[in-house]
Amino acid sequence: MKLNKEMLKYALVGGTILGGGGGGSSELGSASGNIALDYGDLNLMDISEIDDDVLIVTASSVGAPAAADKFLKPRDYVRTVEILEENMGLKVGGIITNENGGAATINGWIQSAILNIPLIDAPCNGRAHPTGTMGGMGLNNIPGFISYQAYAGGNPELKNRVEGFISGDIFKASAVVRQGAVHAGGLVAVARNVVKAKYIKENGAINGVSHAIETGKKFYEGLATSPAEAIKSVVDFLNGEVVVEGLVSEFELVTKGGFDVGKVIVDGVEMTFWNEYMTLENKDKRLYTFPDLIMSFDEESGKPITTADIKKGMNIVIIATKKNNIKLGAGMHDLNLLKEIEPIVNKEIVKYV
């Protein structure tokens, strides 16, 4: 698929929707995508076109989207691949994004355009997720696997500029990068987990980026009629439902440890989030549980809105769909990773998965 400005437009809104409340800001994604497309031709390749032994790297950003001092530039994304190649002594043969989201779906576009690395339509996950290991495609379950990760970001004017390279156990390496994001003011670009294409073919969310583009296209087809129709078009495409619409009566958000954590209540329906929406309950009855997709939309404009941008008093629409209606990588089937959510949002997760 040849990528262009129209595809970018669809990817941004579709990615935001599939971000499930997280996945970064579409403003950042728009800036990155436009830079990549202005640089030169950019194609989204099907992974079936890639030889099994080609080395693929995951592009990501890590941190808390609501952090006040977050600061990332396009150069930071490119720098992470350079750091990885310099320290590992190899040449990356392909790049994938870690997840979908307003910024995340566009992860890898700049690196692909500037460094001439094939951009591949096989994200680690077809929705957004809070931790790096959830986007590890099951690498955490491979005995002796060493995770190599490079990161960069932060505002040098605030003395927050950091970059680094870490290798080790995937949990510990991811934790170090998360702390790097904290020291950078909330957000860093990351290149991580060099693996062969064969592994991604078996464990990734195949065609996850094109799914975001199709979701965005459906949104804009509906928006030509009305904001309400835009939301309905997305719900129909994802085989989901509108759960509730109305005023945000309660909203809590705390940024801690490089994450946004909190809850949203609309007309008695409660959603908790850990960057992304984790649970949806109506009168204490659990209706949806991560990795089910729960997403919020601005009622007036119809546009998807992330947890970092919600405010008390907003009128929003909450939609949801079951996990089998979206594309998921292997990390979303690991109960040990899903159990990590429980103490963060103080809700049972595994029981409902």
C-alpha positions as CSV (number, residue, x, y, z in Angstrom):
1,M,0.0,0.0,0.0
2,K,1.4,3.3,-1.0
3,L,0.9,5.8,1.8
4,N,-0.2,9.3,1.2
5,K,-1.8,12.2,3.0
6,E,-5.3,10.7,2.7
7,M,-4.1,7.4,4.2
8,L,-2.4,9.4,7.0
9,K,-5.7,11.2,7.7
10,Y,-7.5,7.8,8.0
11,A,-4.6,6.2,10.1
12,L,-4.6,9.1,12.6
13,V,-8.3,8.9,13.5
14,G,-8.5,5.1,13.1
15,G,-5.4,4.6,15.2
16,T,-6.8,6.9,17.9
17,I,-10.0,4.9,18.0
18,L,-8.1,1.6,18.2
19,G,-5.9,3.1,20.8
20,G,-8.7,2.5,23.3
21,G,-8.0,5.7,25.2
22,G,-4.2,5.6,24.8
23,G,-1.7,5.4,22.0
24,G,-0.5,9.0,22.1
25,S,-1.8,12.2,20.6
26,S,-2.9,12.4,16.9
27,E,-1.2,15.8,16.8
28,L,2.2,14.1,17.3
29,G,1.2,11.4,14.9
30,S,0.2,14.0,12.3
31,A,3.5,15.8,12.6
32,S,5.5,12.6,12.3
33,G,3.4,11.3,9.4
34,N,3.6,14.5,7.4
35,I,7.4,14.7,7.8
36,A,7.7,11.1,6.6
37,L,5.5,11.7,3.6
38,D,7.2,15.0,2.7
39,Y,10.6,13.3,2.8
40,G,9.8,10.8,0.0
41,D,7.8,7.8,-1.1
42,L,6.5,5.6,1.7
43,N,5.0,2.1,1.3
44,L,3.3,-0.1,3.8
45,M,4.4,-3.7,3.1
46,D,2.6,-6.9,3.9
47,I,4.8,-9.1,6.1
48,S,4.3,-12.0,3.6
49,E,6.6,-10.1,1.3
50,I,9.4,-10.2,3.9
51,D,11.8,-13.2,4.1
52,D,11.6,-15.1,7.4
53,D,15.2,-14.3,8.4
54,V,15.0,-10.5,8.0
55,L,15.7,-8.6,11.3
56,I,12.7,-6.5,12.4
57,V,12.7,-3.8,15.1
58,T,9.7,-2.4,17.0
59,A,9.2,1.4,17.0
60,S,7.4,2.9,20.0
61,S,7.0,5.8,22.3
62,V,6.9,5.2,26.1
63,G,5.5,7.4,28.8
64,A,2.5,9.3,30.1
65,P,0.6,11.2,27.4
66,A,-0.7,13.7,29.9
67,A,2.7,14.6,31.3
68,A,3.1,18.4,31.2
69,D,6.8,18.4,30.1
70,K,6.7,15.6,27.5
71,F,8.9,16.5,24.5
72,L,9.6,14.5,21.4
73,K,11.0,15.5,18.1
74,P,11.2,13.5,14.8
75,R,14.9,13.3,15.2
76,D,14.4,11.3,18.4
77,Y,12.7,8.5,16.5
78,V,15.5,8.2,14.0
79,R,18.1,8.4,16.7
80,T,16.7,5.3,18.5
81,V,17.3,3.1,15.4
82,E,20.8,4.6,15.0
83,I,21.6,3.8,18.7
84,L,20.3,0.3,18.4
85,E,22.4,-0.4,15.2
86,E,25.5,1.2,16.6
87,N,25.4,-0.9,19.8
88,M,24.3,-4.2,18.3
89,G,26.5,-4.0,15.1
90,L,23.7,-4.9,12.8
91,K,21.5,-3.4,10.1
92,V,17.7,-3.4,10.7
93,G,15.8,-4.9,7.8
94,G,12.3,-3.8,8.7
95,I,10.3,-1.8,11.2
96,I,6.9,-2.3,12.8
97,T,4.9,-0.2,15.3
98,N,4.3,-1.5,18.8
99,E,0.5,-0.7,18.7
100,N,-2.3,1.4,17.3
101,G,-3.0,4.9,18.6
102,G,-3.1,8.5,17.4
103,A,0.7,8.7,17.5
104,A,1.5,5.0,17.7
105,T,0.0,3.9,14.4
106,I,2.5,6.3,12.8
107,N,5.5,4.9,14.7
108,G,8.1,3.9,12.3
109,W,7.0,6.1,9.4
110,I,9.8,8.7,9.9
111,Q,12.5,6.0,10.5
112,S,11.4,4.2,7.4
113,A,11.4,7.3,5.2
114,I,14.7,8.7,6.4
115,L,16.7,5.5,6.9
116,N,15.1,3.6,4.0
117,I,13.9,0.7,6.2
118,P,10.8,-1.2,5.0
119,L,7.7,-0.3,7.0
120,I,5.7,-3.5,7.7
121,D,2.0,-3.9,8.4
122,A,2.3,-6.2,11.4
123,P,2.2,-4.3,14.7
124,C,3.0,-6.0,17.9
125,N,-0.6,-5.3,18.9
126,G,-3.6,-4.0,16.9
127,R,-4.8,-1.9,19.9
128,A,-2.9,0.2,22.4
129,H,-1.6,-1.3,25.7
130,P,0.2,0.3,28.8
131,T,3.4,-1.8,29.2
132,G,6.2,-2.6,26.8
133,T,6.0,-6.3,27.6
134,M,2.3,-6.4,26.6
135,G,3.6,-5.4,23.2
136,G,6.4,-7.9,23.3
137,M,4.5,-10.5,21.3
138,G,5.3,-13.2,23.9
139,L,9.0,-12.6,23.9
140,N,8.8,-12.5,27.7
141,N,8.0,-16.2,27.7
142,I,11.1,-17.2,25.7
143,P,13.8,-18.6,28.2
144,G,16.9,-16.5,28.0
145,F,15.6,-13.9,25.6
146,I,17.6,-10.7,25.8
147,S,15.8,-7.5,25.0
148,Y,17.8,-4.7,23.4
149,Q,16.2,-1.3,23.6
150,A,17.3,2.3,22.6
151,Y,15.5,5.4,23.7
152,A,15.7,9.2,23.2
153,G,13.7,12.3,24.1
154,G,13.2,15.2,26.4
155,N,13.5,19.0,26.2
156,P,17.2,20.1,26.3
157,E,16.1,23.6,27.4
158,L,14.7,22.0,30.5
159,K,17.8,19.8,30.9
160,N,15.5,16.8,30.3
161,R,17.3,15.5,27.2
162,V,18.1,11.8,27.6
163,E,19.1,8.9,25.3
164,G,20.4,5.5,26.1
165,F,20.8,1.8,25.3
166,I,19.8,-1.1,27.6
167,S,20.0,-4.9,27.3
168,G,18.6,-7.5,29.6
169,D,15.5,-9.3,30.8
170,I,12.5,-7.8,28.9
171,F,10.7,-6.7,32.1
172,K,13.8,-5.0,33.5
173,A,14.9,-3.4,30.3
174,S,11.3,-2.0,29.8
175,A,11.3,-0.7,33.3
176,V,14.6,1.2,32.7
177,V,13.2,2.7,29.6
178,R,10.1,3.7,31.5
179,Q,12.2,5.5,34.0
180,G,14.1,7.2,31.1
181,A,10.7,8.6,30.1
182,V,10.1,9.9,33.6
183,H,13.5,11.7,33.5
184,A,12.8,13.0,30.0
185,G,9.7,14.8,31.2
186,G,7.2,12.1,30.5
187,L,7.9,10.6,27.0
188,V,10.7,9.0,25.0
189,A,10.9,7.4,21.5
190,V,12.0,3.8,21.6
191,A,13.4,1.2,19.2
192,R,13.4,-2.3,20.7
193,N,13.3,-6.1,20.5
194,V,15.1,-7.1,17.3
195,V,13.6,-10.3,16.1
196,K,13.3,-12.3,12.8
197,A,10.3,-11.7,10.6
198,K,9.2,-15.3,11.1
199,Y,8.5,-14.6,14.7
200,I,6.3,-11.6,13.9
201,K,4.4,-13.6,11.3
202,E,3.5,-16.0,14.1
203,N,2.9,-13.6,17.0
204,G,2.2,-10.1,15.6
205,A,-1.1,-8.4,14.8
206,I,-1.0,-8.9,11.1
207,N,-2.5,-6.1,9.0
208,G,-3.1,-4.0,12.2
209,V,-2.1,-0.7,10.5
210,S,-4.3,-1.3,7.5
211,H,-7.1,-2.1,10.0
212,A,-6.6,1.3,11.5
213,I,-6.7,3.0,8.1
214,E,-10.0,1.2,7.3
215,T,-11.4,2.2,10.7
216,G,-10.5,5.8,10.0
217,K,-12.1,5.6,6.5
218,K,-15.3,4.4,8.0
219,F,-15.3,7.2,10.5
220,Y,-14.9,9.9,7.8
221,E,-17.6,8.3,5.6
222,G,-20.0,8.7,8.5
223,L,-18.8,12.1,9.4
224,A,-19.9,13.3,5.9
225,T,-23.4,12.9,7.3
226,S,-23.0,13.9,11.0
227,P,-20.8,13.4,14.1
228,A,-23.3,10.8,15.4
229,E,-23.2,8.9,12.1
230,A,-19.4,8.9,12.3
231,I,-19.5,7.1,15.6
232,K,-22.2,4.7,14.4
233,S,-20.2,3.9,11.3
234,V,-17.2,3.0,13.5
235,V,-19.4,0.9,15.8
236,D,-20.9,-1.0,12.9
237,F,-17.4,-1.6,11.4
238,L,-16.0,-2.9,14.7
239,N,-19.1,-4.9,15.5
240,G,-19.5,-3.0,18.8
241,E,-22.0,-0.9,20.6
242,V,-22.6,2.6,22.0
243,V,-22.6,1.9,25.7
244,V,-23.4,5.4,27.1
245,E,-23.4,9.0,26.1
246,G,-23.7,12.0,28.4
247,L,-21.8,14.3,30.8
248,V,-18.6,13.3,32.5
249,S,-19.7,13.6,36.1
250,E,-16.5,12.4,37.6
251,F,-12.9,12.3,36.3
252,E,-9.7,11.4,38.0
253,L,-6.2,11.3,36.5
254,V,-2.9,10.9,38.2
255,T,0.4,10.7,36.3
256,K,2.8,8.4,38.2
257,G,5.7,6.1,37.3
258,G,5.4,7.2,33.6
259,F,1.7,6.3,33.3
260,D,-1.7,8.0,33.4
261,V,-4.0,6.3,35.8
262,G,-7.6,7.2,36.7
263,K,-11.3,6.7,36.1
264,V,-14.2,8.3,34.1
265,I,-17.9,8.2,35.1
266,V,-20.7,9.0,32.7
267,D,-24.3,8.5,33.7
268,G,-23.4,5.9,36.3
269,V,-21.2,4.0,33.9
270,E,-17.6,3.7,35.2
271,M,-14.4,3.3,33.2
272,T,-11.0,2.8,34.7
273,F,-7.8,3.4,32.7
274,W,-4.1,2.8,32.8
275,N,-3.2,5.0,29.9
276,E,-5.8,2.9,28.0
277,Y,-9.3,2.0,29.2
278,M,-9.1,-1.2,31.3
279,T,-12.7,-1.8,32.6
280,L,-16.2,-0.7,31.9
281,E,-18.9,-1.3,34.5
282,N,-22.6,-0.4,34.7
283,K,-24.1,-0.6,38.2
284,D,-21.1,-2.8,39.3
285,K,-21.8,-5.2,36.4
286,R,-18.7,-5.7,34.3
287,L,-19.4,-5.3,30.6
288,Y,-16.0,-5.0,29.1
289,T,-12.5,-5.8,30.2
290,F,-9.1,-5.1,28.6
291,P,-8.1,-6.2,26.0
292,D,-11.7,-5.5,24.9
293,L,-11.7,-2.1,23.2
294,I,-13.4,0.7,25.1
295,M,-13.2,4.2,23.5
296,S,-14.5,7.7,24.1
297,F,-15.7,10.3,21.6
298,D,-16.5,14.0,21.8
299,E,-20.3,14.1,21.4
300,E,-20.4,17.4,19.6
301,S,-17.6,16.8,17.0
302,G,-17.8,13.0,16.9
303,K,-14.0,12.9,17.1
304,P,-12.3,10.2,19.3
305,I,-10.8,11.6,22.5
306,T,-8.1,9.9,24.6
307,T,-8.1,9.6,28.4
308,A,-5.3,12.3,28.6
309,D,-7.7,14.8,27.0
310,I,-10.9,14.1,28.9
311,K,-12.2,16.8,31.3
312,K,-15.0,16.8,33.9
313,G,-18.1,18.4,32.4
314,M,-17.5,17.2,28.8
315,N,-20.3,15.5,26.8
316,I,-18.9,12.3,25.5
317,V,-19.9,9.0,23.9
318,I,-18.4,5.7,25.0
319,I,-18.3,2.8,22.6
320,A,-16.9,-0.7,23.1
321,T,-16.3,-4.0,21.3
322,K,-15.1,-7.4,22.3
323,K,-11.5,-8.4,21.8
324,N,-12.3,-10.9,19.0
325,N,-13.4,-8.0,16.8
326,I,-9.9,-6.4,16.8
327,K,-6.4,-7.6,15.8
328,L,-4.3,-8.7,18.8
329,G,-0.7,-9.8,19.2
330,A,0.5,-12.7,21.4
331,G,1.0,-10.4,24.4
332,M,-2.7,-9.9,24.7
333,H,-3.2,-13.6,25.5
334,D,-0.7,-13.7,28.4
335,L,-2.7,-13.8,31.7
336,N,0.4,-13.0,33.7
337,L,0.7,-9.7,31.9
338,L,-3.0,-8.9,32.2
339,K,-2.8,-9.6,36.0
340,E,-0.4,-6.7,36.3
341,I,-3.4,-4.4,35.6
342,E,-5.3,-5.4,38.7
343,P,-3.4,-3.5,41.4
344,I,-3.1,-0.4,39.2
345,V,-6.8,0.1,38.7
346,N,-8.0,-1.9,41.7
347,K,-10.2,-4.1,39.6
348,E,-10.2,-7.8,38.8
349,I,-9.1,-8.5,35.2
350,V,-8.1,-12.1,34.8
351,K,-11.4,-13.3,36.1
352,Y,-13.2,-11.6,33.3
353,V,-10.7,-12.5,30.5
